[in-house]
Amino acid sequence: MIWTILHSIDIILWVIIASSVAYVVFFAIISLFYEKEDKLATHAAALSNKLNKFLILYPAYKEDRVIINAVENFLLQDYPSTHYTVAVISDHMQPETNDYLRQLPITLLEPVFEKSSKAKAMQYAINVVNDGFDQVVVLDADNVVRPDFLSQLNILCTVYDAIQCHRCAKNANNDVAVLDGASEEINNTIFRKAHNRLGLSSALIGSGMCFKYELFKKNVFQLSTAGEDREMEALLLHQEVFIKYAPDIHVFDEKVSNQDNFQRQRMRWMTAQVQSLLSNLPKIPNAIVHGKINFIDKTIQQALIPRSILIVLLTAISIFITITMSTWCEKWWILWGLLAISLFVAIPKEIRFNSFKKALAIPGLVLRMVKNILHIDHKNTDFIHTEHCS
């Protein structure tokens, strides 16, 4: 009797974990398919020959260390300066930082929030800055882009209402930064590139995002949690707005370089994931009735086991089952192998070797993430700030 119960638990647990693995495996395979050139956007841009007017938003909460470099870099755009405005929302930054920013050809906004959040910063900017823009670009305070960033976006904007650029690492100074960068590239492959190749919407990532101005203005005031990117994504998908992933438009992002910052960042992401899942679930019946496949897919994503936890959990269970009940272990190791191969495929070739060399740091990071699970408050709206190290 006891063995029957244990075997039933083993099967149920395997099925639960296998569902998360299957999602990763499927889209990792899809990512291998040939990507067709987006001739539609290029052709439309050639016909319209329009120069969009861009509003560039930099929500900057205590970002004194990185904001000046990011803004000065952005001002090197080869796009006409008359057709873009950089707005820095300075939240709790030092007076000397603000004094320096005022000397630059930008719009400096200095709101005073009792409780800060990125959503509030963007809402404040839209309320204060005059209309007259065609597009809104959201960047993090540490993001660095190439001079042709806006020129490339201008082409895609002729066709797509929402665009997620290719956010990638600008630093790889230690094990944590390397793994954080690899994790982001895996997400780019599975949740963005592969989804677009199937005709599904890309996931948003919080920065390097571009939206039609009126679309952004319509939705930004509905954001209320620290997971504003997931909220925005759910709103757009519920409105059946397609999100285009732009793999060739790079946004270089500073990766976390110590375990404390890694923990804070993942705490924010995991809290946002739970909030997004609970928010989306009541809307699923309507999405099914109206065939909103992208919204359904997004809700499934929120129900997946976080990938880092999945790797360590699957490894631990496989070893435990092998030691205690070896006749049941084969299916676990098959699952482990499929996940490992899929993650290997999802990491770009140029960083695969270095990423796997740093894999020994994963268990310690995951233990911190497990502690995070115990402290998740699905009603929490506090802004969890990830600090940049000097």
N, C-alpha and C positions, 0 to 999 in steps of 0.2 A: 504493500500500500504506500509506504513512504517513498519508495523508488518511483512509483507512478506519479506521485505529487511532484517530486523533484524533477522528473523528466518533463512534466507539463510546464513547470516553471521555466525550465531550460528552453523549451520550444517557444513559449510566449515571449521570453526575453530576447531570443534570437530573432523572432519575427519583428519585434519593435525596433531593434537595432538594424536589422536588415533593410527596413523601409528607408531609414536615413542613408544607409550605404547605397541602396539602389538608386536613389535620386542623384547622388554624386557620380556614380558609375555611368548612368545614362547620359548625363550632360557632359561628362568628360569625353565620352565616345563621340557625341555630337560635335564637340569642339574640334575634332580631327578632320571634319569635312571641309572641303574647299570653300573659302569665303569669296563670294562674288564681289566685284567692285561695285560700289554704290553709284552707278551711272545716272540714276534718277536725280539725285541731289546735284551732281555735277552739271547735268544737262539743264536742270531748272535754274541753277545759279547763272549759267551762261546766258540763258534767255532773259532773266530778270535784270541782271547786272545791278542789283540793288545793294547799297551799303546800309546795313542795319545799324541802328543806334543802340549801343549797349550800355546798360547800367551794371557796373561791377561792384558787388557787395562783399566787403571784408568784415564780417562780425569778429571783433577782436576783444576777447575778455582776458585781461592781464597778459597780453601778448607782446609786452615791451621788447622782448629779446629778438623776436622774429619779424614783426610787422613792417618795420622800416625797409628791411632788405626785400621783402616780398613786394611791397608797393613800388619801390624804386625799380625793381626788376620788371614789373608789369608795365611801367611807363615807357619801356623800350619797344613797345609794340610797333610793328610796321603798318598798322591800321591807322587811318586818319584820326588825329587826336580830337577833331571836332565831332567824331561819331562815337565816342565812348567817354563815360564819366566814372571815375573810381570813387566810391564812397566807403570810407572806413568808419565803422560804428565802434567808437572807442569806449569800452566799458571797463571801468576800474583800471585804466592805464595811467602811468606816471605823467605828471605835468610836463616834464622835459620831453617825453615821447610825443605828446600832443603838440608841443611847441614846434618840434622838428617837422611833424606831419603837416602843420599849417603852412609851412614854407613850400610844400610841394603842390603841383597843380591838381589837387584832388578836393573832394568834399569831405570835411571832417565833421562827424556827428558825435555828440557827447551826451548820450542819455544817462539818466540816473534811475537805475532799477533797484527796487527793494530786494527782489530775487531775480538774479540774472538768468538768461537763457538765450540760446542762439535764435530761437523762434521770435522772442521779444525784440531782439536786435534787428532782425529782418523786417518785422512788422513796423518798428519805429522808422526805419529807413524809408519804407514805402509810403508812410504817412507824411514824412518830412520832405523828401525829394520830389521835385515837380515831375509830372508826367511828361510824355513826349518820347519815351523810349520804345523800341521794338522788342528788345530782349533783355533778360536779367541773367547775369552770371553770378553764381555763389562760389566763393573761394574761401578756404581757411587761411588764417593769418600767416601760416608757414609755407603756403603753396607758392611754387615758382613755376612759371610757364615760359615757353619759347616765344620769340618775337612774332611768329606767324600764328599765334594762338587764335586771335580774333578773326584773322583772315580765313583760317580753316573753318571756324565756327560759322562764319558768315555764309559759307557754301551750304552747310547742312541745315541752317536755319530756314532756307527757302522751302524745305520739305517737311521738316520735323518740328513739332511743338515743344518737345522735351528731349534734351540730349544729356547723356552722361559721358564725360570724357574719361580717358584712360589715366586713372590716378596710379602712380607708381612711386617707388622709394627713391629718395634723393640721398639717403645715407645708409650705410651698412657697417657701422663702426663696432658692433659687437653681436653676440649670439642672439640677443632679444630683438635687435633691429633687423637682423637678417631674417629671422623667423616671422616677424611681423610683416616684412616686405613680401616674403613668400606666401604668407596667408592671404595678403591682399591680391596677389597675382592669381592665386587659386580661385578666389571669389570673382575676379575679372573673367576668368575662363569659364567658370560654371554658371554664374548668375548673370553674366552680361553677354559675353561673346557667343556662348553656346545657345543662350536663349534667343538672341537675335537671329541666329542661323536657322532656328525653327520657326521664326516669325513671331516669337513671343517678346514681350517687353524686357528691356534690361532692368536690373535693380539699380536704384540710386545709392549713392555712397556718402552723401553729406557735403561734399565739395567737388569742384570741377563740374558743376551742373549748370545747364543753360535752359531757360524757359522763355516762351513767349511772354512778354511783359504782362499783358492782360490776364493770361492764364495764371501766372504767378501771383499777381495781385488778388485774383479771385480766391486763391486757395491758401495763401500764406497766413491769413488771419484766422484760419481754422486750426492752426498748429498750436499745441498746448503742452507737449511733453518734451523730455530731453532727447527723444528719438524722432526729431523733426523730419529727418530724411525718410524714415519709414512711414510716418504719417503722410507726408507729401506724396510718396509713391502710392500708398493705398488710395488717397483721394483721386490721383490722376487715373489710376487703373479702374477705379469705380466709375469714372467719367469716360472710360474707354479711350484715354489718351495714350498713344504708343510712345514708349521711351526708347530712343535710339542710343546705342553704344558706339562711341567713336574711338576705336583702338589706336588710331594714328594721331590723335590730339592729346598730347601728354600733359599731365599736371603732376609736378614733382612734389611729393609730400614727405615731411619729416617723420620717420618711424620712431616709435618709442624705444628708448635705449636702456631702461632699467625695469626691473620686475615690479616695482611699486607703481610706476606709470602704466605698465602693461595691465596690472590688476585693475587700476582705476578705469582704464579704457574699456576693458572687457566687461567690467561691472556695468558701465553705461550701456554697452551694446546688448548685454544679456537682459537688462531691465527693459530696454526698448523692444527687444524681441518678444518678451512676455506681454508687454503692453500692446504691441501691435497684434499679436495673436488674439488676445482677449477682445480687442476692438473690432477685428475683422470677422471673427466667428459668427456674430449675429447677422452679418450681411451676406453670409454664404448662400442661404436659400434663395435670396433675390438674385445673386450672381449666377447661380445654377439655372434658374428660370430664364434669365436673359442671356445666358451663354457667355458670361464675362470670364473667359478662360484665364486671362492674365491675372485677374483679381483672385481667382481660385488658386492659381499657381503660387501667388505671393503668400497666401494664407498657409499653404502647404509648407513653404519655405520657413515660415515662422515656427512651425511645429517640429522642425528637424532638430535633432540633437546637435548642439554646437560642435563643429568639426574637431577642434582640439581635444575636447572631452571625448568625442567619439573614438579618436585614435587610441588614447590611453585606456579608455574603458574596454574597447574591443581587445586590445593587447592583454590587459589584465585578466579578462574573463577567459580568453583562449588559453593562457598559461594555467590558470586555476583549474579549468575543466580538464586539461591534459594531465595534470597531476592527480586530480581526484577521481575523475570519471573519463578515462581516456577513450572509451568507446563512443563518447558523445562529442569529441573534440573536432572531428574532421570538418563539420559544417562551419564551426567557428573560424578555423584557420583559412577555409575557402573565402569566407567573408572578409577576413583580415587581408588576405592577398588581393582581393578585388579592390578594396579601399586603398591599399598601398599603391597599386598600379595606377589607379585613377588619379590619385594625388600627384604621382610622378608625372603623369601625362599632362595634368593641369598646370604644372609649374613650367614657365618658359625655359627653354633649353639653356639659355645663357646663365641662369641662376640655380639650376637644378643641383649641381654638384655641391656648391657652397651651402645650399639650404639643407641638404641631407647631412652634411658634416655637422651642422648645428643642432640636429634633431635630439641630441641628448639633453638639451635644455627644456624640451617639451614637458616631461613629467612634472618638474617643479612648477612650471607656469600653470599647468592644468590643476595642480593641487590648489593653487591660489584661486583659480576659476571656480573650483568646486566649493570653496569657502564663499565665493560670491553668491552662489545659488541659494545658500542658506540666508542671505541678507537681501534678497530681491523683494522689493515692495512694488507690486504691480500698479499701485495708485500713486506712486511717487512721481513728482514733476520737478524735483530739484535738478539743477544743472550740475553735472559732474565734470569738472574741468580737468583735462589732461595736460599737465605741465610739461614745458619743454626744458630739457636739461642744458646747462651751460657747457 
